[in-house]
Amino acid sequence: MSDKEFVDLVRAMRNAQTIYFRSKNWSDLRYARDYEQRVDNELRIRAEADRPKQAALI
């Protein structure tokens, strides 16, 4: 995922959270959680990509 796509995903997540906090509707909560999970997964992928790889000992 490109940086622009990630930024757009975070914006969509924040928008979904705002909608939920205003409405307290169960379906809005599900959308917000779905976006949060997508953002968390992308952050996990980016953290693993930045982690240095261990060189083989043999």
C-alpha positions as semicolon CSV with decimal commas, in nm:
position;residue;x (nm);y (nm);z (nm)
1;M;0,000;0,000;0,000
2;S;0,137;0,341;-0,093
3;D;0,168;0,626;0,154
4;K;-0,118;0,813;-0,015
5;E;-0,345;0,509;0,011
6;F;-0,252;0,473;0,377
7;V;-0,330;0,838;0,448
8;D;-0,666;0,799;0,272
9;L;-0,737;0,488;0,481
10;V;-0,660;0,674;0,805
11;R;-0,885;0,962;0,698
12;A;-1,167;0,718;0,624
13;M;-1,113;0,556;0,965
14;R;-1,131;0,891;1,146
15;N;-1,445;0,981;0,951
16;A;-1,607;0,648;1,045
17;Q;-1,512;0,703;1,409
18;T;-1,663;1,052;1,405
19;I;-1,985;0,919;1,255
20;Y;-2,004;0,649;1,522
21;F;-1,938;0,888;1,811
22;R;-2,219;1,111;1,688
23;S;-2,473;0,836;1,625
24;K;-2,375;0,554;1,867
25;N;-2,525;0,322;1,606
26;W;-2,409;-0,042;1,608
27;S;-2,358;-0,057;1,230
28;D;-2,146;0,260;1,241
29;L;-1,934;0,099;1,513
30;R;-1,876;-0,204;1,289
31;Y;-1,754;0,020;1,006
32;A;-1,523;0,209;1,242
33;R;-1,378;-0,114;1,381
34;D;-1,326;-0,250;1,030
35;Y;-1,124;0,058;0,934
36;E;-0,928;0,038;1,260
37;Q;-0,839;-0,323;1,185
38;R;-0,722;-0,231;0,834
39;V;-0,504;0,050;0,970
40;D;-0,360;-0,177;1,241
41;N;-0,276;-0,443;0,982
42;E;-0,101;-0,191;0,759
43;L;0,096;-0,054;1,056
44;R;0,202;-0,408;1,145
45;I;0,316;-0,471;0,786
46;R;0,514;-0,147;0,780
47;A;0,675;-0,222;1,117
48;E;0,786;-0,566;0,998
49;A;0,929;-0,418;0,678
50;D;1,136;-0,168;0,878
51;R;1,270;-0,431;1,117
52;P;1,625;-0,539;1,029
53;K;1,652;-0,894;0,901
54;Q;1,874;-1,134;1,091
55;A;2,157;-1,269;0,881
56;A;2,197;-1,643;0,853
57;L;2,456;-1,787;1,089
58;I;2,557;-2,061;0,851
